[in-house]
Amino acid sequence: EVNNILTQLVDFQIIFEMDGKNINNYIVYDDDNVWPLEMSSGMERFISSLALRVGLINVTNLPRSNFLAIDEGWGTMDSENINSVYQLFQYLKTQFQFTLIVSHIDSMRDAVDTLLEI
C-alpha cells in the first residue's frame, strides 16, 4: 500500500526487511540505487513517512478519520520539490474529506484551497 501511494507521487519506493526484532527500511530508485531510508534526503523521508501514515490508515481495521493533519515538514523540500506539493494535495483530497496543513512557508499558500492565518 505504501509503495502504491509513493508511485503516484515520486520516483522511488521503500522496502522493509526484518532483521531479528528490528524492521529496516530502504529507499529504492532502481536495482543500483538502494540505501537505508535514514540516509536519504529530508524530502524523501518526509514523503515516505507521509505515505506510511496514509498507507497504515488505509489498511487498518480501526475507525478511519475523515481528515489528515500535517504539521510542518515542508521545509525539507527544495524549490523543485515544493512545486510537486500540488500533486500530493490532489492525492490527499482523494483520501480525506479535508487536510489540515501547518506551515510557515509562503509558497504553500498557493497550494491550498482555503487559507487560515493565525
Buried (B, 14 or more C-beta within 10 A) or exposed (E): EBBEBBEEBBEBBBEEEEEEEEEEBBBBEEEEEEEEBEEBEEBBBBBBEBBBBBBEBEEEEEEEEEEBEBEEBBEBBEEEBBEBBEEBBEBBEEBBEEBEBEBEBEEBEEBBEEEEEE
